Amino acid sequence: QVQLVESGGGLVQAGGSLRLSCAASGRTFSVYAVGWFRQAPGKEREFVGVIRWPGYSTYYGDSVKGRFTISRDNAKNTAYLQMNSLKPEDTAVYYCAARKGYSGTYYYTDSRWYDNWGQGTQVTVSS
């Protein structure tokens, strides 16, 4: 198990950028897949993207593809979500989640697959 803490959220104008961080405890973070999800008021939690293990390849939801980038620095036990060209519809609470090991692509997009979650960080994009 790892504990996850997100940071970097805030208020930004449309077209701007933000970088979220997900800091993890534990010594085996490098073998965890890290997913990002978001939830807007009144809406279901939405898959944003994942950085998988092994290989650390990335996969993104259609609504953010080409604008968001996930990376990780295992030496710092931290994953990142770089968000560019932000839109008002990106406004949500953003969560990082992690699970040790690997699975098929379908499972990475399902929030139920993950067993470690951060507390979330608010991102607000003004028009």
C-alpha positions, 0 to 999 in steps of 0.5 A: 500500500502507498499513501498518495497526496495530490497538489498543484490545483488552483484557478487558471484561465481558459487556455492556461496550464497547470501541473498536478503532482501526486506524491507517494509514500513507500519504497515500491512506488516504481512498480505501481500503475498511477491513474488520474481521475476527475470528478465535476459536481453532479457528474460521475468520476471520469478517467483522465489517464494512466501511466502503466507498469512495466514500461511506463507507457501512457493512455488517456481519455478522449476528452484530454488526449493531446492536451494532458501528459502524465509522467513520473519520477520514481526517484522522487516517488511522484507522478505528474499530470501536466494540463495544457490548453485548459477549458472550463469543462476541465473544472473538477476535483482531480484525484490520483490513484495507484495499484501495484502491478499491471492489467489490461487497458480496460481495467486501468480506466475503471476507478474500481481497479485502483486500491490507493487514492489521494484526497483530491485537488481542485482545478477551476478553469475560468472562461 
